[in-house]
Amino acid sequence: MKINWKVRLQHKQFWVSLIALLLVLANQIAGIFYFDITIYNYQVTAVSETVLSILGLLGIIIDPTTKGASDSVNALKYNKPKDDEK
């Protein structure tokens, strides 16, 4: 797996999705140890986690090596994933 971390780490969506997923993970781990870190009440926490999960999902969908939320011009032309070994 070849990942251009230098470019990826400079992309805003990457950080938004990473932080969102880490917040959801922290709340789940706290729940395992019976530590209550709910924000206001259970419903607000559930909605917050859903929003954070959606942000995390967007971070997976978005190509952080291109500017904005769209794919590169070359990636839009692919019919199947590019095989870098050829």
SEMAR-22260 format. One record per residue (C-alpha): residue number from 0; residue in one letter; x negated, y negated, z negated. Coordinates in nm, 3 decimals. Each point is the difference from the previous one (the first is absolute). Layout:
<tormar resi="NUM" resn="a" east="X" north="Y" up="Z"/>
...
END
This chain:
<tormar resi="0" resn="m" east="0.000" north="0.000" up="0.000"/>
<tormar resi="1" resn="k" east="-0.155" north="-0.324" up="0.116"/>
<tormar resi="2" resn="i" east="0.130" north="-0.310" up="-0.177"/>
<tormar resi="3" resn="n" east="-0.130" north="-0.352" up="0.047"/>
<tormar resi="4" resn="w" east="0.017" north="-0.097" up="-0.370"/>
<tormar resi="5" resn="k" east="-0.166" north="-0.337" up="0.061"/>
<tormar resi="6" resn="v" east="0.290" north="-0.113" up="0.218"/>
<tormar resi="7" resn="r" east="0.267" north="0.183" up="-0.198"/>
<tormar resi="8" resn="l" east="-0.101" north="-0.164" up="-0.329"/>
<tormar resi="9" resn="q" east="0.037" north="-0.345" up="0.158"/>
<tormar resi="10" resn="h" east="0.364" north="0.058" up="0.099"/>
<tormar resi="11" resn="k" east="0.272" north="-0.148" up="-0.225"/>
<tormar resi="12" resn="q" east="0.251" north="0.281" up="0.061"/>
<tormar resi="13" resn="f" east="-0.255" north="0.258" up="-0.116"/>
<tormar resi="14" resn="w" east="-0.035" north="-0.174" up="-0.337"/>
<tormar resi="15" resn="v" east="0.373" north="-0.058" up="-0.041"/>
<tormar resi="16" resn="s" east="0.074" north="0.367" up="0.062"/>
<tormar resi="17" resn="l" east="-0.287" north="0.123" up="-0.219"/>
<tormar resi="18" resn="i" east="0.101" north="-0.220" up="-0.295"/>
<tormar resi="19" resn="a" east="0.366" north="0.095" up="0.040"/>
<tormar resi="20" resn="l" east="-0.080" north="0.371" up="-0.003"/>
<tormar resi="21" resn="l" east="-0.234" north="-0.040" up="-0.299"/>
<tormar resi="22" resn="l" east="0.274" north="-0.180" up="-0.198"/>
<tormar resi="23" resn="v" east="0.248" north="0.279" up="0.069"/>
<tormar resi="24" resn="l" east="-0.263" north="0.258" up="-0.094"/>
<tormar resi="25" resn="a" east="-0.079" north="-0.185" up="-0.326"/>
<tormar resi="26" resn="n" east="0.366" north="0.001" up="-0.098"/>
<tormar resi="27" resn="q" east="0.033" north="0.371" up="0.077"/>
<tormar resi="28" resn="i" east="-0.312" north="0.087" up="-0.201"/>
<tormar resi="29" resn="a" east="0.126" north="-0.212" up="-0.290"/>
<tormar resi="30" resn="g" east="0.326" north="0.197" up="0.013"/>
<tormar resi="31" resn="i" east="-0.190" north="0.328" up="-0.029"/>
<tormar resi="32" resn="f" east="-0.146" north="-0.120" up="-0.330"/>
<tormar resi="33" resn="y" east="0.338" north="-0.139" up="-0.118"/>
<tormar resi="34" resn="f" east="-0.127" north="-0.358" up="0.016"/>
<tormar resi="35" resn="d" east="0.281" north="-0.233" up="0.109"/>
<tormar resi="36" resn="i" east="-0.115" north="-0.280" up="0.230"/>
<tormar resi="37" resn="t" east="0.336" north="-0.083" up="0.155"/>
<tormar resi="38" resn="i" east="0.013" north="-0.357" up="0.128"/>
<tormar resi="39" resn="y" east="0.341" north="-0.111" up="-0.123"/>
<tormar resi="40" resn="n" east="0.220" north="0.306" up="-0.007"/>
<tormar resi="41" resn="y" east="0.011" north="0.333" up="0.177"/>
<tormar resi="42" resn="q" east="0.197" north="-0.124" up="0.303"/>
<tormar resi="43" resn="v" east="-0.233" north="-0.293" up="0.067"/>
<tormar resi="44" resn="t" east="-0.302" north="0.229" up="-0.034"/>
<tormar resi="45" resn="a" east="0.155" north="0.252" up="0.242"/>
<tormar resi="46" resn="v" east="0.068" north="-0.272" up="0.259"/>
<tormar resi="47" resn="s" east="-0.351" north="-0.140" up="-0.046"/>
<tormar resi="48" resn="e" east="-0.155" north="0.342" up="0.055"/>
<tormar resi="49" resn="t" east="0.209" north="0.049" up="0.312"/>
<tormar resi="50" resn="v" east="-0.118" north="-0.334" up="0.142"/>
<tormar resi="51" resn="l" east="-0.360" north="0.084" up="-0.090"/>
<tormar resi="52" resn="s" east="0.033" north="0.341" up="0.167"/>
<tormar resi="53" resn="i" east="0.133" north="-0.162" up="0.317"/>
<tormar resi="54" resn="l" east="-0.297" north="-0.240" up="-0.001"/>
<tormar resi="55" resn="g" east="-0.229" north="0.301" up="-0.038"/>
<tormar resi="56" resn="l" east="0.171" north="0.172" up="0.291"/>
<tormar resi="57" resn="l" east="-0.047" north="-0.308" up="0.216"/>
<tormar resi="58" resn="g" east="-0.368" north="0.009" up="-0.084"/>
<tormar resi="59" resn="i" east="-0.015" north="0.353" up="0.137"/>
<tormar resi="60" resn="i" east="0.187" north="-0.092" up="0.318"/>
<tormar resi="61" resn="i" east="-0.189" north="-0.323" up="0.073"/>
<tormar resi="62" resn="d" east="-0.335" north="0.027" up="0.175"/>
<tormar resi="63" resn="p" east="-0.226" north="-0.208" up="-0.223"/>
<tormar resi="64" resn="t" east="-0.269" north="-0.023" up="0.265"/>
<tormar resi="65" resn="t" east="0.215" north="-0.236" up="0.208"/>
<tormar resi="66" resn="k" east="0.129" north="-0.347" up="-0.084"/>
<tormar resi="67" resn="g" east="0.363" north="-0.011" up="-0.112"/>
<tormar resi="68" resn="a" east="0.237" north="0.293" up="-0.018"/>
<tormar resi="69" resn="s" east="-0.026" north="0.123" up="0.357"/>
<tormar resi="70" resn="d" east="-0.230" north="0.257" up="0.161"/>
<tormar resi="71" resn="s" east="-0.287" north="-0.098" up="0.225"/>
<tormar resi="72" resn="v" east="0.054" north="-0.028" up="0.374"/>
<tormar resi="73" resn="n" east="-0.195" north="0.323" up="0.052"/>
<tormar resi="74" resn="a" east="0.195" north="0.187" up="-0.268"/>
<tormar resi="75" resn="l" east="0.330" north="-0.097" up="0.163"/>
<tormar resi="76" resn="k" east="-0.113" north="0.176" up="0.319"/>
<tormar resi="77" resn="y" east="-0.067" north="0.336" up="-0.172"/>
<tormar resi="78" resn="n" east="0.238" north="0.290" up="0.064"/>
<tormar resi="79" resn="k" east="-0.172" north="0.210" up="-0.267"/>
<tormar resi="80" resn="p" east="-0.262" north="-0.071" up="-0.268"/>
<tormar resi="81" resn="k" east="-0.338" north="-0.091" up="0.142"/>
<tormar resi="82" resn="d" east="-0.260" north="0.275" up="-0.019"/>
<tormar resi="83" resn="d" east="-0.328" north="-0.177" up="-0.084"/>
<tormar resi="84" resn="e" east="-0.207" north="0.313" up="0.066"/>
<tormar resi="85" resn="k" east="0.060" north="-0.006" up="0.376"/>
END
